[in-house]
Amino acid sequence: MKRFLTLILAVFFMLIMNTITLAGPSGQLKIFHAGSLTVPFAAIETAFEAKYPEVDIIRKSGGSTKMARLISEEGQSADIMASADYKVIDNNLIPGHAAWNVRFATNQLVLCYTDKSKFADEVNADNWHDILAKKGIEWGHSDPNLDPCGYRSLMVLQLAEKFYNAPGLSERLLANRPERNVRPKAKELVGMLKSGTLDYGWEYLSVAIQHGLKYVTLDDHINLGNYKYDNFYKQAKVKVTGKKEGTWTTKTGKSCTYGITLVKNAPNPDAAQAFLAFLLSPDKGLATLEKMGQPPFIPARVPDAGMAEQLPEAIAGLVEVKD
């Protein structure tokens, strides 16, 4: 009888452990992310919640710098932060609010427009800067102090000046850009373009594809989309507000690279790690990014072995060390 009871208890214990193992993550998962990730993250959220129905993802999107500062300066609670510029995580969250930063995708800037835009039938890769300089053209970009797409847009103008050997080009173009067309986040420009309020707006290629916008593809020397041109890109420098009020910092041109991290003291680290593993899997999250015009790094990467050692076990096998 005693052996029988012991056997029953053992079976019961195994069933309990299996139930716990199969249960998976649950609860709310808070993700702060760049506005340019809104469409792919919505699709990834749907697929993830289908696999883990006990998890409810709550996403907040906006300019990456602003999103990071909500965590670092305003103390808002989040599990994951994904930035359109991995440097935003380095500069605003590490080391106080995050321990590591995985680079997982790339992008490039394009000049977006619609059939309603003035000179829509004429604009191309050779004359776009001439058209933006015309009187009466409404064009804009996001706020460089809040959104990487904003300071990258200004970098594109500086690089065009170098590439076309046209001194003063950037200054002339900006003089023809109304201040009202500098928006807090690049996503706002999409609605303005579609309504006809804006003729042209700077966006990421992935955003243009996802929202069905027409766009001008720029030379690789200009578009910030090819790491092989980083030495050329670094000629562009944009001054933006610093971490503390009244301070400034300078952003230097570099190819577009997205970063993601697990926030320290995340309310739901189990669900966060499950999401990160899902996102960084080549046949899941990274495949979704690829389909939506945002080339992923496969595998994702960190710059050194020291950072790789700090990665959660759930994603360590999906990330390589590569500067």
VEXFIVEX-985072 format. One line per field, with one value per atom (N, C-alpha, C): residue in three letters; x, y, z; atom name. Coordinates in steps of 0.05 Angstrom, whole numbers. Layout:
N
residuo c(Ala:...)
xx c(X:...)
yy c(Y:...)
zz c(Z:...)
atomo c(CA:...)
END
This chain:
323
residuo c(Met:Met:Met:Lys:Lys:Lys:Arg:Arg:Arg:Phe:Phe:Phe:Leu:Leu:Leu:Thr:Thr:Thr:Leu:Leu:Leu:Ile:Ile:Ile:Leu:Leu:Leu:Ala:Ala:Ala:Val:Val:Val:Phe:Phe:Phe:Phe:Phe:Phe:Met:Met:Met:Leu:Leu:Leu:Ile:Ile:Ile:Met:Met:Met:Asn:Asn:Asn:Thr:Thr:Thr:Ile:Ile:Ile:Thr:Thr:Thr:Leu:Leu:Leu:Ala:Ala:Ala:Gly:Gly:Gly:Pro:Pro:Pro:Ser:Ser:Ser:Gly:Gly:Gly:Gln:Gln:Gln:Leu:Leu:Leu:Lys:Lys:Lys:Ile:Ile:Ile:Phe:Phe:Phe:His:His:His:Ala:Ala:Ala:Gly:Gly:Gly:Ser:Ser:Ser:Leu:Leu:Leu:Thr:Thr:Thr:Val:Val:Val:Pro:Pro:Pro:Phe:Phe:Phe:Ala:Ala:Ala:Ala:Ala:Ala:Ile:Ile:Ile:Glu:Glu:Glu:Thr:Thr:Thr:Ala:Ala:Ala:Phe:Phe:Phe:Glu:Glu:Glu:Ala:Ala:Ala:Lys:Lys:Lys:Tyr:Tyr:Tyr:Pro:Pro:Pro:Glu:Glu:Glu:Val:Val:Val:Asp:Asp:Asp:Ile:Ile:Ile:Ile:Ile:Ile:Arg:Arg:Arg:Lys:Lys:Lys:Ser:Ser:Ser:Gly:Gly:Gly:Gly:Gly:Gly:Ser:Ser:Ser:Thr:Thr:Thr:Lys:Lys:Lys:Met:Met:Met:Ala:Ala:Ala:Arg:Arg:Arg:Leu:Leu:Leu:Ile:Ile:Ile:Ser:Ser:Ser:Glu:Glu:Glu:Glu:Glu:Glu:Gly:Gly:Gly:Gln:Gln:Gln:Ser:Ser:Ser:Ala:Ala:Ala:Asp:Asp:Asp:Ile:Ile:Ile:Met:Met:Met:Ala:Ala:Ala:Ser:Ser:Ser:Ala:Ala:Ala:Asp:Asp:Asp:Tyr:Tyr:Tyr:Lys:Lys:Lys:Val:Val:Val:Ile:Ile:Ile:Asp:Asp:Asp:Asn:Asn:Asn:Asn:Asn:Asn:Leu:Leu:Leu:Ile:Ile:Ile:Pro:Pro:Pro:Gly:Gly:Gly:His:His:His:Ala:Ala:Ala:Ala:Ala:Ala:Trp:Trp:Trp:Asn:Asn:Asn:Val:Val:Val:Arg:Arg:Arg:Phe:Phe:Phe:Ala:Ala:Ala:Thr:Thr:Thr:Asn:Asn:Asn:Gln:Gln:Gln:Leu:Leu:Leu:Val:Val:Val:Leu:Leu:Leu:Cys:Cys:Cys:Tyr:Tyr:Tyr:Thr:Thr:Thr:Asp:Asp:Asp:Lys:Lys:Lys:Ser:Ser:Ser:Lys:Lys:Lys:Phe:Phe:Phe:Ala:Ala:Ala:Asp:Asp:Asp:Glu:Glu:Glu:Val:Val:Val:Asn:Asn:Asn:Ala:Ala:Ala:Asp:Asp:Asp:Asn:Asn:Asn:Trp:Trp:Trp:His:His:His:Asp:Asp:Asp:Ile:Ile:Ile:Leu:Leu:Leu:Ala:Ala:Ala:Lys:Lys:Lys:Lys:Lys:Lys:Gly:Gly:Gly:Ile:Ile:Ile:Glu:Glu:Glu:Trp:Trp:Trp:Gly:Gly:Gly:His:His:His:Ser:Ser:Ser:Asp:Asp:Asp:Pro:Pro:Pro:Asn:Asn:Asn:Leu:Leu:Leu:Asp:Asp:Asp:Pro:Pro:Pro:Cys:Cys:Cys:Gly:Gly:Gly:Tyr:Tyr:Tyr:Arg:Arg:Arg:Ser:Ser:Ser:Leu:Leu:Leu:Met:Met:Met:Val:Val:Val:Leu:Leu:Leu:Gln:Gln:Gln:Leu:Leu:Leu:Ala:Ala:Ala:Glu:Glu:Glu:Lys:Lys:Lys:Phe:Phe:Phe:Tyr:Tyr:Tyr:Asn:Asn:Asn:Ala:Ala:Ala:Pro:Pro:Pro:Gly:Gly:Gly:Leu:Leu:Leu:Ser:Ser:Ser:Glu:Glu:Glu:Arg:Arg:Arg:Leu:Leu:Leu:Leu:Leu:Leu:Ala:Ala:Ala:Asn:Asn:Asn:Arg:Arg:Arg:Pro:Pro:Pro:Glu:Glu:Glu:Arg:Arg:Arg:Asn:Asn:Asn:Val:Val:Val:Arg:Arg:Arg:Pro:Pro:Pro:Lys:Lys:Lys:Ala:Ala:Ala:Lys:Lys:Lys:Glu:Glu:Glu:Leu:Leu:Leu:Val:Val:Val:Gly:Gly:Gly:Met:Met:Met:Leu:Leu:Leu:Lys:Lys:Lys:Ser:Ser:Ser:Gly:Gly:Gly:Thr:Thr:Thr:Leu:Leu:Leu:Asp:Asp:Asp:Tyr:Tyr:Tyr:Gly:Gly:Gly:Trp:Trp:Trp:Glu:Glu:Glu:Tyr:Tyr:Tyr:Leu:Leu:Leu:Ser:Ser:Ser:Val:Val:Val:Ala:Ala:Ala:Ile:Ile:Ile:Gln:Gln:Gln:His:His:His:Gly:Gly:Gly:Leu:Leu:Leu:Lys:Lys:Lys:Tyr:Tyr:Tyr:Val:Val:Val:Thr:Thr:Thr:Leu:Leu:Leu:Asp:Asp:Asp:Asp:Asp:Asp:His:His:His:Ile:Ile:Ile:Asn:Asn:Asn:Leu:Leu:Leu:Gly:Gly:Gly:Asn:Asn:Asn:Tyr:Tyr:Tyr:Lys:Lys:Lys:Tyr:Tyr:Tyr:Asp:Asp:Asp:Asn:Asn:Asn:Phe:Phe:Phe:Tyr:Tyr:Tyr:Lys:Lys:Lys:Gln:Gln:Gln:Ala:Ala:Ala:Lys:Lys:Lys:Val:Val:Val:Lys:Lys:Lys:Val:Val:Val:Thr:Thr:Thr:Gly:Gly:Gly:Lys:Lys:Lys:Lys:Lys:Lys:Glu:Glu:Glu:Gly:Gly:Gly:Thr:Thr:Thr:Trp:Trp:Trp:Thr:Thr:Thr:Thr:Thr:Thr:Lys:Lys:Lys:Thr:Thr:Thr:Gly:Gly:Gly:Lys:Lys:Lys:Ser:Ser:Ser:Cys:Cys:Cys:Thr:Thr:Thr:Tyr:Tyr:Tyr:Gly:Gly:Gly:Ile:Ile:Ile:Thr:Thr:Thr:Leu:Leu:Leu:Val:Val:Val:Lys:Lys:Lys:Asn:Asn:Asn:Ala:Ala:Ala:Pro:Pro:Pro:Asn:Asn:Asn:Pro:Pro:Pro:Asp:Asp:Asp:Ala:Ala:Ala:Ala:Ala:Ala:Gln:Gln:Gln:Ala:Ala:Ala:Phe:Phe:Phe:Leu:Leu:Leu:Ala:Ala:Ala:Phe:Phe:Phe:Leu:Leu:Leu:Leu:Leu:Leu:Ser:Ser:Ser:Pro:Pro:Pro:Asp:Asp:Asp:Lys:Lys:Lys:Gly:Gly:Gly:Leu:Leu:Leu:Ala:Ala:Ala:Thr:Thr:Thr:Leu:Leu:Leu:Glu:Glu:Glu:Lys:Lys:Lys:Met:Met:Met:Gly:Gly:Gly:Gln:Gln:Gln:Pro:Pro:Pro:Pro:Pro:Pro:Phe:Phe:Phe:Ile:Ile:Ile:Pro:Pro:Pro:Ala:Ala:Ala:Arg:Arg:Arg:Val:Val:Val:Pro:Pro:Pro:Asp:Asp:Asp:Ala:Ala:Ala:Gly:Gly:Gly:Met:Met:Met:Ala:Ala:Ala:Glu:Glu:Glu:Gln:Gln:Gln:Leu:Leu:Leu:Pro:Pro:Pro:Glu:Glu:Glu:Ala:Ala:Ala:Ile:Ile:Ile:Ala:Ala:Ala:Gly:Gly:Gly:Leu:Leu:Leu:Val:Val:Val:Glu:Glu:Glu:Val:Val:Val:Lys:Lys:Lys:Asp:Asp:Asp)
xx c(17:0:17:39:57:70:78:91:71:46:25:21:19:16:39:63:87:86:77:74:54:31:10:21:35:46:66:82:102:89:68:53:40:28:14:35:59:79:88:90:98:77:52:30:30:35:36:59:82:106:101:88:82:62:43:24:37:56:71:87:101:118:102:79:63:47:45:28:39:66:78:73:83:80:51:46:19:21:-2:-3:2:2:8:38:43:70:72:87:88:112:107:129:128:150:153:170:161:176:174:193:193:168:159:135:137:162:166:163:161:157:127:110:82:69:71:58:69:96:106:102:104:99:70:52:23:19:32:30:44:67:81:66:53:36:14:0:-22:-12:11:22:31:44:54:31:10:-13:-28:-27:-39:-24:2:18:17:15:14:-11:-34:-60:-63:-47:-49:-34:-20:-6:-21:-23:-36:-15:-8:13:1:13:6:29:24:46:42:64:64:85:78:96:100:123:129:158:168:196:213:234:250:262:272:284:263:240:218:210:208:200:221:246:267:267:261:261:237:215:192:200:219:229:250:270:293:289:272:268:241:220:194:186:203:198:175:166:144:153:134:140:138:158:158:175:169:184:206:198:216:217:240:243:256:244:255:258:282:289:297:290:297:327:339:368:379:394:404:419:431:446:428:402:384:383:384:384:411:433:459:461:450:454:434:410:389:382:388:379:402:424:447:465:474:470:447:436:417:391:381:355:355:379:381:411:415:442:454:437:447:429:438:424:429:408:410:402:419:413:400:376:361:351:352:342:355:351:362:339:346:326:341:327:338:317:326:308:300:274:264:247:243:226:199:179:152:134:115:95:71:51:27:20:-1:-11:-20:-27:-36:-13:12:35:41:49:58:83:84:106:109:86:87:96:89:96:125:139:166:187:181:201:216:242:258:284:301:326:345:342:360:351:325:315:300:298:282:290:316:324:317:315:305:276:260:232:227:241:237:244:260:268:249:229:209:190:183:164:137:123:96:96:120:121:120:101:98:113:135:149:158:163:169:183:189:203:195:203:196:217:210:227:253:276:301:307:294:299:284:264:247:249:257:254:279:292:315:310:285:279:282:278:280:309:327:355:367:357:367:358:334:325:344:352:371:398:406:431:431:408:405:410:400:403:433:446:475:491:484:499:494:470:464:481:485:502:530:540:567:568:548:548:545:528:523:542:560:579:564:544:526:526:547:549:523:514:490:464:464:440:422:433:417:404:418:407:385:389:368:342:345:322:307:321:309:295:305:293:266:261:236:217:225:208:195:168:154:158:161:165:142:118:94:96:113:115:137:147:164:146:142:122:136:123:135:144:129:138:132:148:146:119:107:81:60:62:42:44:68:71:56:52:37:8:-5:-32:-33:-13:-11:-7:9:14:-12:-26:-50:-73:-73:-94:-88:-63:-55:-45:-44:-33:-3:10:39:44:62:70:91:110:133:140:149:157:178:197:218:209:212:204:224:221:236:223:239:229:207:211:191:164:164:139:125:141:130:116:129:118:93:94:72:47:50:28:21:33:26:32:53:62:80:80:100:125:148:173:196:215:239:261:274:297:322:338:362:387:408:434:443:458:468:486:498:515:498:472:454:434:425:401:405:430:436:428:427:418:439:464:484:509:514:536:563:566:591:598:578:583:584:588:589:610:632:653:644:626:615:593:577:554:564:587:596:602:602:606:581:558:534:532:526:524:500:484:460:459:455:454:425:422:396:397:374:373:385:397:410:391:401:385:373:389:379:371:350:340:363:364:384:411:413:438:434:456:455:476:470:488:488:509:511:509:490:487:504:518:536:524:526:514:524:506:513:489:494:473:451:426:403:404:405:405:386:368:348:359:352:360:337:340:319:332:318:328:306:313:296:301:281:284:289:309:313:288:284:260:234:236:212:190:165:143:138:143:137:160:182:206:202:185:181:168:147:133:152:167:186:206:218:238:225:201:187:182:175:170:196:218:244:253:249:256:239:214:196:204:209:217:243:263:289:292:271:271:269:287:287:261:247:222:197:201:178:180:189:189:207:231:249:238:223:211:189:174:154:166:188:202:211:222:231:209:186:163:153:157:147:167:188:207:229:233:253:273:295:315:325:322:332:361:374:400:393:403:399:426:436:423:426:410:413:441:449:477:481:502:512:542:553:580:603:599:621:612:632:626:616:625:616:586:575:547:532:544:531:527:545:543:520:511:489:461:460:435:420:393:378:381:380:383:364:340:319:328:346:353:383:399:428:435:420:426:417:402:392:409:430:446:475:489:518:533:559:576:588:580:590:587:608:608:595)
yy c(-24:0:25:24:47:53:31:34:45:37:46:76:86:114:130:119:133:136:115:116:136:137:157:185:190:217:225:205:210:218:203:209:236:242:268:290:287:307:312:290:293:307:302:315:345:352:380:394:381:393:396:377:378:401:404:426:453:456:481:486:465:467:475:463:468:494:505:529:552:556:578:604:626:652:662:681:692:721:735:762:783:808:830:832:839:843:871:889:917:921:929:934:963:977:1004:1001:1014:1010:1034:1034:1055:1054:1078:1079:1063:1061:1047:1016:1007:978:972:991:987:965:965:946:917:914:886:876:894:884:877:890:882:854:848:821:800:807:789:785:806:804:783:785:766:737:733:706:696:714:706:700:716:711:686:679:653:630:633:611:612:636:640:655:642:657:669:661:673:700:708:733:754:778:801:822:827:846:874:892:921:936:948:962:992:1007:1036:1044:1060:1067:1097:1104:1133:1136:1160:1164:1149:1135:1118:1132:1156:1171:1178:1186:1192:1167:1144:1120:1112:1114:1107:1126:1152:1171:1167:1156:1150:1130:1112:1092:1104:1117:1126:1151:1169:1195:1197:1185:1187:1163:1142:1119:1101:1103:1086:1057:1040:1011:998:982:968:943:923:898:898:909:909:937:944:969:962:970:966:993:998:1025:1023:1044:1046:1052:1062:1066:1053:1032:1017:1034:1056:1074:1088:1090:1102:1085:1059:1041:1044:1044:1048:1073:1095:1122:1128:1116:1123:1102:1076:1055:1039:1036:1021:1041:1035:1010:1010:1033:1036:1020:1019:1007:983:976:952:943:917:906:900:896:888:900:898:910:893:880:862:877:877:890:869:876:855:861:886:893:918:923:947:961:984:999:1019:1035:1058:1079:1104:1126:1129:1136:1142:1167:1180:1204:1195:1197:1187:1209:1200:1218:1202:1216:1202:1215:1204:1216:1245:1252:1280:1300:1290:1307:1323:1348:1365:1352:1352:1340:1310:1297:1268:1253:1264:1251:1256:1274:1281:1273:1271:1267:1240:1240:1216:1219:1199:1198:1220:1232:1253:1281:1285:1313:1319:1300:1303:1328:1334:1357:1384:1384:1407:1412:1391:1393:1402:1392:1400:1430:1441:1469:1488:1478:1495:1508:1533:1547:1533:1532:1520:1490:1477:1449:1444:1428:1421:1394:1396:1372:1373:1349:1349:1324:1323:1301:1301:1280:1278:1294:1299:1315:1301:1312:1299:1296:1311:1309:1286:1275:1254:1228:1229:1207:1203:1180:1175:1181:1176:1182:1212:1228:1257:1266:1257:1265:1251:1227:1214:1229:1241:1256:1280:1293:1316:1306:1282:1271:1266:1256:1251:1277:1299:1325:1332:1329:1335:1317:1292:1273:1279:1287:1295:1318:1337:1360:1351:1331:1321:1305:1288:1270:1285:1305:1320:1344:1347:1370:1396:1400:1423:1439:1455:1470:1486:1484:1499:1486:1462:1448:1443:1431:1424:1449:1471:1495:1506:1506:1516:1499:1473:1456:1461:1462:1467:1494:1513:1540:1539:1518:1515:1495:1486:1467:1482:1484:1498:1483:1498:1486:1469:1475:1460:1431:1427:1400:1383:1393:1376:1364:1338:1325:1308:1304:1289:1261:1247:1221:1218:1202:1199:1187:1172:1159:1180:1204:1225:1234:1233:1241:1224:1199:1181:1191:1199:1210:1236:1253:1278:1274:1255:1249:1239:1221:1209:1229:1248:1269:1291:1292:1314:1338:1337:1360:1363:1341:1341:1330:1342:1332:1310:1314:1295:1293:1269:1264:1243:1246:1227:1204:1179:1156:1133:1112:1088:1073:1058:1042:1023:1010:991:1005:1029:1044:1051:1059:1065:1041:1018:993:985:986:977:994:1020:1038:1045:1031:1034:1062:1074:1100:1098:1117:1118:1130:1123:1133:1134:1152:1154:1140:1121:1107:1123:1128:1144:1127:1140:1127:1117:1095:1084:1104:1122:1142:1161:1161:1181:1168:1144:1133:1120:1119:1108:1079:1065:1038:1017:1025:1005:1010:991:994:997:989:992:1021:1039:1067:1083:1069:1082:1104:1100:1121:1146:1143:1167:1179:1161:1171:1187:1181:1194:1224:1233:1261:1278:1265:1278:1280:1303:1307:1325:1316:1331:1335:1360:1367:1364:1348:1343:1347:1349:1353:1329:1334:1313:1301:1284:1271:1291:1311:1331:1356:1369:1394:1415:1427:1448:1437:1411:1399:1390:1386:1378:1356:1340:1320:1319:1307:1307:1278:1274:1248:1247:1226:1223:1202:1207:1189:1160:1142:1113:1098:1075:1060:1053:1051:1046:1018:1017:991:992:973:972:955:963:948:942:921:913:903:908:899:892:877:870:891:905:926:914:925:915:919:901:902:901:887:883:869:879:866:837:830:803:792:785:776:750:732:706:711:727:732:748:766:783:765:746:728:711:702:686:702:727:745:750:755:760:736:712:688:684:691:690:710:735:756:749:739:735:708:692:667:672:661:667:660:639:631:643:661:674:704:718:747:759:748:759:754:732:727:748:756:777:803:811:835:835:813:810:814:802:805:834:849:876:898:889:909:918:902:910:887:888:866:860:836:829:819:820:806:778:759:730:717:710:715:744:751:777:779:803:805:824:819:837:842:864:872:857:844:831:808:791:767:775:797:805:810:823:827:801:784:759:742:744:728:737:762:772:766:755:749:727:729:707:681:659:633:629:641:638:648:668:680:677:666:665:650:629:614:626:649:663:688:692:716:709:723:719:744:741:764:774:799:811:841:856:885:897)
zz c(0:0:0:16:18:-9:-23:-49:-69:-67:-85:-81:-56:-51:-61:-58:-67:-98:-111:-140:-149:-135:-141:-138:-116:-111:-133:-142:-162:-189:-196:-221:-219:-195:-191:-194:-183:-184:-213:-228:-257:-272:-267:-281:-275:-250:-242:-257:-257:-271:-300:-313:-342:-347:-329:-332:-331:-312:-309:-334:-344:-367:-392:-396:-419:-418:-394:-390:-406:-407:-422:-408:-420:-408:-408:-391:-389:-380:-380:-370:-391:-383:-401:-408:-433:-442:-455:-442:-452:-469:-494:-513:-523:-519:-530:-556:-577:-602:-621:-640:-661:-677:-686:-702:-728:-739:-764:-761:-736:-731:-726:-728:-721:-737:-763:-780:-776:-778:-774:-745:-725:-698:-693:-707:-705:-715:-738:-749:-731:-721:-703:-677:-667:-643:-647:-670:-676:-676:-689:-690:-663:-648:-621:-602:-603:-585:-593:-618:-626:-614:-612:-600:-570:-558:-529:-522:-522:-519:-491:-472:-445:-442:-464:-463:-478:-466:-479:-483:-509:-515:-516:-502:-502:-515:-538:-552:-550:-548:-549:-569:-590:-611:-612:-624:-628:-636:-635:-641:-621:-630:-613:-589:-594:-572:-551:-560:-541:-525:-539:-525:-504:-511:-492:-468:-473:-451:-433:-443:-426:-405:-412:-393:-375:-387:-372:-355:-365:-352:-337:-349:-336:-320:-321:-304:-312:-338:-347:-348:-342:-341:-368:-376:-401:-398:-415:-415:-437:-460:-483:-496:-506:-521:-548:-570:-597:-610:-619:-630:-660:-675:-703:-706:-685:-684:-659:-662:-638:-619:-629:-612:-591:-596:-577:-551:-554:-531:-516:-532:-520:-503:-515:-503:-481:-482:-463:-442:-448:-430:-417:-431:-420:-406:-381:-367:-346:-341:-319:-323:-348:-353:-371:-381:-398:-397:-402:-400:-428:-448:-474:-496:-521:-543:-568:-578:-601:-626:-646:-672:-690:-699:-713:-741:-750:-776:-787:-813:-826:-840:-853:-868:-885:-900:-915:-917:-922:-925:-954:-958:-985:-983:-1006:-1007:-1017:-999:-1006:-1017:-1034:-1046:-1055:-1065:-1076:-1103:-1115:-1140:-1137:-1112:-1107:-1106:-1103:-1099:-1124:-1120:-1142:-1155:-1181:-1197:-1192:-1185:-1180:-1206:-1229:-1254:-1263:-1249:-1257:-1238:-1212:-1192:-1196:-1192:-1195:-1179:-1181:-1165:-1172:-1196:-1204:-1198:-1196:-1193:-1167:-1149:-1125:-1109:-1108:-1093:-1106:-1133:-1148:-1141:-1140:-1135:-1106:-1087:-1059:-1055:-1073:-1071:-1083:-1098:-1112:-1092:-1097:-1081:-1082:-1059:-1059:-1054:-1053:-1048:-1017:-1009:-981:-975:-961:-954:-925:-914:-885:-876:-850:-838:-808:-794:-766:-749:-724:-706:-700:-707:-701:-672:-655:-626:-614:-628:-617:-633:-658:-676:-694:-694:-711:-740:-750:-778:-783:-762:-765:-769:-752:-756:-780:-787:-811:-836:-835:-858:-863:-842:-845:-854:-846:-855:-885:-895:-924:-940:-930:-944:-944:-921:-920:-938:-939:-956:-986:-993:-1020:-1029:-1010:-1016:-1023:-1008:-1013:-1039:-1042:-1065:-1092:-1092:-1116:-1119:-1099:-1099:-1103:-1086:-1088:-1062:-1057:-1032:-1026:-1001:-992:-999:-1011:-1019:-995:-974:-950:-938:-936:-924:-942:-968:-986:-984:-982:-980:-954:-932:-906:-905:-919:-920:-934:-950:-964:-951:-927:-912:-888:-889:-868:-841:-820:-793:-785:-795:-787:-798:-817:-829:-815:-792:-775:-754:-756:-739:-717:-694:-673:-681:-698:-707:-737:-750:-779:-788:-771:-778:-785:-772:-778:-807:-819:-846:-866:-859:-877:-881:-859:-862:-877:-872:-886:-916:-923:-952:-965:-952:-963:-965:-947:-948:-968:-977:-995:-981:-954:-939:-945:-950:-955:-983:-998:-1024:-1022:-1004:-1001:-971:-964:-936:-935:-917:-913:-895:-905:-890:-894:-879:-884:-907:-922:-944:-935:-912:-902:-897:-887:-882:-908:-928:-954:-966:-964:-975:-960:-933:-917:-920:-927:-929:-958:-977:-1005:-1016:-1006:-1016:-1040:-1058:-1079:-1066:-1078:-1066:-1086:-1080:-1096:-1081:-1093:-1081:-1087:-1067:-1070:-1074:-1083:-1086:-1059:-1058:-1033:-1018:-1032:-1018:-1000:-1005:-993:-973:-980:-966:-939:-929:-902:-900:-923:-922:-927:-931:-938:-921:-903:-883:-897:-922:-937:-941:-938:-942:-916:-894:-868:-866:-880:-880:-894:-914:-927:-910:-898:-881:-857:-847:-822:-826:-852:-857:-848:-846:-837:-807:-797:-768:-761:-742:-735:-705:-696:-668:-658:-636:-624:-594:-582:-553:-538:-515:-499:-479:-462:-442:-422:-415:-395:-410:-399:-411:-413:-437:-441:-451:-454:-464:-493:-507:-535:-540:-561:-569:-600:-611:-640:-651:-669:-682:-708:-711:-735:-753:-779:-799:-797:-799:-799:-811:-823:-835:-815:-825:-807:-796:-770:-756:-732:-731:-709:-686:-661:-638:-619:-603:-584:-558:-536:-510:-491:-471:-449:-427:-418:-398:-371:-356:-329:-312:-294:-277:-294:-316:-333:-316:-318:-302:-310:-335:-344:-361:-348:-362:-377:-367:-380:-408:-408:-434:-452:-440:-456:-471:-456:-468:-489:-485:-505:-530:-527:-550:-565:-551:-563:-579:-568:-582:-608:-606:-629:-650:-642:-660:-675:-660:-672:-686:-688:-702:-732:-748:-777:-791:-781:-794:-782:-763:-750:-753:-732:-732:-754:-758:-778:-806:-810:-836:-842:-821:-824:-832:-819:-826:-855:-864:-891:-911:-906:-924:-925:-904:-903:-910:-924:-935:-915:-894:-874:-871:-885:-885:-857:-847:-820:-821:-798:-795:-787:-802:-796:-794:-771:-745:-736:-715:-703:-690:-682:-673:-649:-635:-614:-620:-609:-618:-605:-582:-570:-552:-544:-528:-501:-490:-464:-463:-484:-485:-491:-507:-514:-488:-470:-445:-427:-432:-415:-427:-451:-464:-449:-448:-436:-452:-439:-452:-475:-473:-493:-521:-521:-547:-554:-535:-539:-565:-571:-595:-621:-619:-643:-649:-634:-637:-640:-659:-663:-654:-649:-643:-669:-676:-701:-698:-702:-699:-724)
atomo c(N:CA:C:N:CA:C:N:CA:C:N:CA:C:N:CA:C:N:CA:C:N:CA:C:N:CA:C:N:CA:C:N:CA:C:N:CA:C:N:CA:C:N:CA:C:N:CA:C:N:CA:C:N:CA:C:N:CA:C:N:CA:C:N:CA:C:N:CA:C:N:CA:C:N:CA:C:N:CA:C:N:CA:C:N:CA:C:N:CA:C:N:CA:C:N:CA:C:N:CA:C:N:CA:C:N:CA:C:N:CA:C:N:CA:C:N:CA:C:N:CA:C:N:CA:C:N:CA:C:N:CA:C:N:CA:C:N:CA:C:N:CA:C:N:CA:C:N:CA:C:N:CA:C:N:CA:C:N:CA:C:N:CA:C:N:CA:C:N:CA:C:N:CA:C:N:CA:C:N:CA:C:N:CA:C:N:CA:C:N:CA:C:N:CA:C:N:CA:C:N:CA:C:N:CA:C:N:CA:C:N:CA:C:N:CA:C:N:CA:C:N:CA:C:N:CA:C:N:CA:C:N:CA:C:N:CA:C:N:CA:C:N:CA:C:N:CA:C:N:CA:C:N:CA:C:N:CA:C:N:CA:C:N:CA:C:N:CA:C:N:CA:C:N:CA:C:N:CA:C:N:CA:C:N:CA:C:N:CA:C:N:CA:C:N:CA:C:N:CA:C:N:CA:C:N:CA:C:N:CA:C:N:CA:C:N:CA:C:N:CA:C:N:CA:C:N:CA:C:N:CA:C:N:CA:C:N:CA:C:N:CA:C:N:CA:C:N:CA:C:N:CA:C:N:CA:C:N:CA:C:N:CA:C:N:CA:C:N:CA:C:N:CA:C:N:CA:C:N:CA:C:N:CA:C:N:CA:C:N:CA:C:N:CA:C:N:CA:C:N:CA:C:N:CA:C:N:CA:C:N:CA:C:N:CA:C:N:CA:C:N:CA:C:N:CA:C:N:CA:C:N:CA:C:N:CA:C:N:CA:C:N:CA:C:N:CA:C:N:CA:C:N:CA:C:N:CA:C:N:CA:C:N:CA:C:N:CA:C:N:CA:C:N:CA:C:N:CA:C:N:CA:C:N:CA:C:N:CA:C:N:CA:C:N:CA:C:N:CA:C:N:CA:C:N:CA:C:N:CA:C:N:CA:C:N:CA:C:N:CA:C:N:CA:C:N:CA:C:N:CA:C:N:CA:C:N:CA:C:N:CA:C:N:CA:C:N:CA:C:N:CA:C:N:CA:C:N:CA:C:N:CA:C:N:CA:C:N:CA:C:N:CA:C:N:CA:C:N:CA:C:N:CA:C:N:CA:C:N:CA:C:N:CA:C:N:CA:C:N:CA:C:N:CA:C:N:CA:C:N:CA:C:N:CA:C:N:CA:C:N:CA:C:N:CA:C:N:CA:C:N:CA:C:N:CA:C:N:CA:C:N:CA:C:N:CA:C:N:CA:C:N:CA:C:N:CA:C:N:CA:C:N:CA:C:N:CA:C:N:CA:C:N:CA:C:N:CA:C:N:CA:C:N:CA:C:N:CA:C:N:CA:C:N:CA:C:N:CA:C:N:CA:C:N:CA:C:N:CA:C:N:CA:C:N:CA:C:N:CA:C:N:CA:C:N:CA:C:N:CA:C:N:CA:C:N:CA:C:N:CA:C:N:CA:C:N:CA:C:N:CA:C:N:CA:C:N:CA:C:N:CA:C:N:CA:C:N:CA:C:N:CA:C:N:CA:C:N:CA:C:N:CA:C:N:CA:C:N:CA:C:N:CA:C:N:CA:C:N:CA:C:N:CA:C:N:CA:C:N:CA:C:N:CA:C:N:CA:C:N:CA:C:N:CA:C:N:CA:C:N:CA:C:N:CA:C:N:CA:C:N:CA:C:N:CA:C:N:CA:C:N:CA:C:N:CA:C:N:CA:C:N:CA:C:N:CA:C:N:CA:C:N:CA:C:N:CA:C:N:CA:C:N:CA:C:N:CA:C:N:CA:C:N:CA:C:N:CA:C:N:CA:C:N:CA:C:N:CA:C:N:CA:C:N:CA:C:N:CA:C:N:CA:C:N:CA:C:N:CA:C:N:CA:C:N:CA:C:N:CA:C:N:CA:C:N:CA:C:N:CA:C:N:CA:C:N:CA:C:N:CA:C:N:CA:C:N:CA:C:N:CA:C:N:CA:C:N:CA:C:N:CA:C:N:CA:C:N:CA:C:N:CA:C:N:CA:C:N:CA:C:N:CA:C:N:CA:C:N:CA:C:N:CA:C:N:CA:C:N:CA:C:N:CA:C:N:CA:C:N:CA:C:N:CA:C:N:CA:C:N:CA:C:N:CA:C:N:CA:C:N:CA:C:N:CA:C:N:CA:C:N:CA:C:N:CA:C:N:CA:C:N:CA:C:N:CA:C:N:CA:C:N:CA:C:N:CA:C:N:CA:C:N:CA:C:N:CA:C:N:CA:C:N:CA:C:N:CA:C:N:CA:C:N:CA:C:N:CA:C:N:CA:C:N:CA:C:N:CA:C)
END
